[in-house]
């Protein structure tokens, strides 16, 4: 069932109740309506008795009980594909590790069945404890991080136990190889499972998104665009009495109707009474309630609630302001860049020769960009434009008003007359940016980060420019894997700021993996 929008009313009309409830006139026998037959009056009196009240409550259980069975079933059905995916990836990792260890030892033994069973039980238990089954609503980067943590802790514990009990060296190396291979295969298989099963309604939980302000459509659109998160959004527009007298029954009725135990409540910057009432009502109905404060992009994946006695707040942090995370990112950048240069060296030579033969001019092009702490540097690329590019651009913009507007808006042209035939191929495949590996080795750039900008673009960043200056710009980034040139400049700034706020090594790994997909498909590149 695709995401849909429903306009819902959360109040119960008292006029309807007055039309369906007989008026009681106290005459003769106390509590007996004068206009009603005796049998009807007896039944009415019986319905008001405590015993009848208990029977009515048994017939209509509270929302948490009403939706509990459906939630448990959906949680089970959502978990099964992920468990199968993890075990398939684990089996592949064990086979790869066993083959490599066997080849090194000139043997071809099959992997130990007992070892695989032990890994299976340990991995499933660890991931269940970390909330990765069914992992509904968990961001892919958070999922990768928790999965890697579970895998590393399990493999490390088994290797340590094997060392203490004198296990065979082949078994130890197999465990180590399995752990390394699992760090790649398990996230890959999980991403594939989410992409496949995210299309089916039975795999997801309905999420009621209350339309309480301008943030609601954004929350709805986010979950609608990302079905792999396992939440199927339903936009509902509340209409609550100021006194909130009947609001709770309306919220419960919505939860029962949609079999929903998950809800999202966007809050306004100024807390309105009706929104506060709705919040209290939702807390009493939904076991999983996501409150979305109206604070822009300040909250991220790693923000968390903090209890300081009588004070409850939300802790925000930026890892890349700390020296240890910066050092870890720099080490990973250097190692991966050295490997990348060695692997790409033949390709770099072929591209250089093709550029030289296809058009006159130098092979490389360097443009001054702004780096961390306002440090200027030359960002290198393979030349994709003609040698007289500046003159061509001036003439082109002078004669075309639409092109001038596009250039002022995006600082890019979709149909750029300066680009050579070879340059279009390089841009479409993003191979023109390979020389920036040299910038990474020099420490001017990182493999992953915000797109490097020029002086003319600073004013577009506004208050977000401080975030940009706090990190190294990157060859690739969240913008490049989120539609690239199909997005607006404002969206690009928002994506870059989100990356800075939520950096982690797992986030970098996620973006690098998505970059391979984006380059292969040419998504948004021109």
Phi, psi and omega in degrees: 000121182289159176302144181215171182242135178227135175267119185239149176248128187260017179242154181249123188287124179289335178293324176297318179297321182291331179283332185262350180256123181296143178283131181266120178251119183283100179213135182071241179292132183298132176081005181256122180295133183293329184272000185257143172298159184298320181296320179293319178297322179296319181293322177296319178294322180294322180294339180267000181285157180301322181296317178296322179299320179294321179296320181295321178294326179291325180288329182239088182291160178295161185304321183298324177282320182299321184262356185297316181295317179297319180296315180298319180294317179294322178298321179292313181293329177285332182281325186302310179299324180289322177297314178299319179298314180297317182290325176295316178296320179296318178298318177298320179295319178296318180296318179296313180297317180296321180294318180293317179293319179295321178293322179293329181263008182058034177231162181228047180290146175287152179296148181293124180296319180298324179295318180294319179297317179297317177296321180298309181298315181294317183292314181296319180295316181295319181289325176296320179294331180269008176076026180267004170229113004271000178059037179286129179079008180272127179297143181306323180292318176297321179296316179298318182294314179294321179297316179296321179297315179297318181294313183294318179296318181295310182295319179298318180296319180292322178295318178296317178296320178295322178295318181292332182257012175068042181292157180297146182297326180296321179295319180297316179292327176296318177298315180298314179297323178296318179298316181295314180294325181294328179299336178263313188288319184296311176299324180295314180292323179295316179299320178295319179296316180296322179294323181284308188277345178296346180281346187256136182291331182292343183272348188242166176256138173293138179238114177279119178255112182280126183278082183252008180168185184294341180282341184299312178301326179293319178295315179300312183296325180299311181286329177293325180280344184236070181295340179295345177288345176086015178237127182256105189285144173229117183275122180237138182255109184284149174224093191251140173299150178299324180275351177065026187297319184246011183297322186296317180295326177293317178297316179297322180295320176297316180298319180291320182299316184264004182053043188255134172241003180239138179214154176235131183235097175290136180252148177279164176300322175254124184287113178273150182302318182293326177292320177297318177298316180297322178300313180297323180292319180294323179300326182278351184247315189261124175295332181238103181240123179255114178265125184251101179292152179272070181233031176065228183259020184294326181273143180222194185293331186257004175289146184209155178289142180231129180253118180244061183078248181272358181249128177243128180220185178241122183272125177247149180208159176228105188299324186286001171273350182264146184293321183296310176300323178297318180295319180297318179295321180293320179296314179297318178301313183296315181295313181292326180292318177299316178296318180298319180295317180297319181287327185266359185304313177299320180295321179299319180293319180296316180296318180299317180294319181296321179294317183295324182279335187274332182203149179289147179129174181289163179282320184252156178226127180245132179233137181290127179233165180263127180252197181297141181058033177066015178288127179275144178207162177268115176272122186266142175218162166290138182294127179243358183243165176289159184296329180261042187298322184296317179295320180295319181296316180300315180294321182294315181290328181293331184260357183224112181292319180299321179294321179297318179295319179296319180294318179293327183281312189247351186057029179211158175234130180293318176251078186276118182289347182281341188281134178279170179298315177294324180296324179296322178295315181295320180291320181297326181262358182064016179286346180293342184266001180301323178299344178290353170301329176294321176297326178292317179297324180286342182092008177283329185224172174240164176296322181234133179172184176296153178293132181294138185242166178254174184300323183294343183266352185301316183297336180289337184279333179058230182289345180280353183296328178298321177297318180301317184288346185276352182225169174280138173293161187236160174293317175236171181189186182295326178296317183296333181257010181239033178110342176051243186288354175279350180266161176279167179295322178297320178295323178297317178298317180297319180294318178296320179294321178298320179297314181299318182291333190240021184301144168198163177298326177295322178296317177299316179299320179297315182292320178298320178294319178291332179295320178301316179295317181295320179293320181295325182265346183067029186296116174072010183265136170198000000 
